[in-house]
């Protein structure tokens, strides 16, 4: 069952392995029925978390906040996948437990738009990371314990969550269970709250099934995706909101 759940994580059906538990021997059996409603973060909570993070974790979090990338997709980004000129990320692979695999579905491999603020964040990280070749992982592991593999593997994002993000959540006294998938769910909720077209939401999230988006089959265009995404960017990035207000006046 543990192997089964690992594959479920790789394909985005689950965000953790309940069989293993937080510690060795702590796993428990779970039924297929959801026992609690997944937590959704408030915009103010996301902003508070980001404000306390260092550059690497801040870039990671802003990226997932405004793209809804799955954990494996986030881990699998290489510098060559980012088109800074056209503000796009080409999602080509998913990495779970350091195993490089295909994306969840064909729809998952569609390019993801990014905004200029996220692009600037990525460039800021590019300037300080020692791994900058097109084939290098954007978020490469720089642990000395990796030896010859140092820089050749992506970060263990669950470790980043456990040692960098969860402590901040506790410090802020946010009484919610926060995982990488929490930010994807929150992104979805913000898009729906903004009244975006269901097809735009489907394609931004790259869902493979039309049932997820009420069986709407119209083709969403990139300008519509950018407008929808930028509303979320303005919500989580105060500087973007201020710039929009200045342009409006």
C-alpha angles and dihedrals in degrees: 000000000000090000090048092054091047089057089047089055091049092054095042098250092118136018099209142019109249091186093068097042124197092297136026110286093011098105121119136196117257132196121232090249116096108246097193139023111256113253121250121201126229117236089244090054092052091049091049092051094048092048091064098048132096121243099271095048092040092055090046093052097044089049094054092041094061101031105036091222115176117246094252092048091049091051092047099057116120125192090249089061093064119087102196093178093059097027096239137132116209105215104211107153147015124224120200122170087351091300112128112217145152123289118267096260140353088261089057090066094065116117115267119220119229129192128238093256093055089046089054090050091052091049090050089054091045090058094057104034115092090217108076107140118119090250095048120105112255088224101033124175111252097184116142089216089069090072111185090004092060108133092005096093131056122247119276095246093196087060090050089051093048099045104029112023106030092053089055090049090053092045090054089048093234103169096209136101104248123196134152089267090056089072092050090051091047091050089052092049092050092050091051091045089054089057096243120174109270092233091054090051091049093052095043088054091039094225113181097209124070088209088072090063100038095268095288110160103184115124113247114216125222095248090058090048091051093050091050093046094046091059088060090045090055090051096053099031112061092192091058092050091049091050090050091051092049091050090049092054 
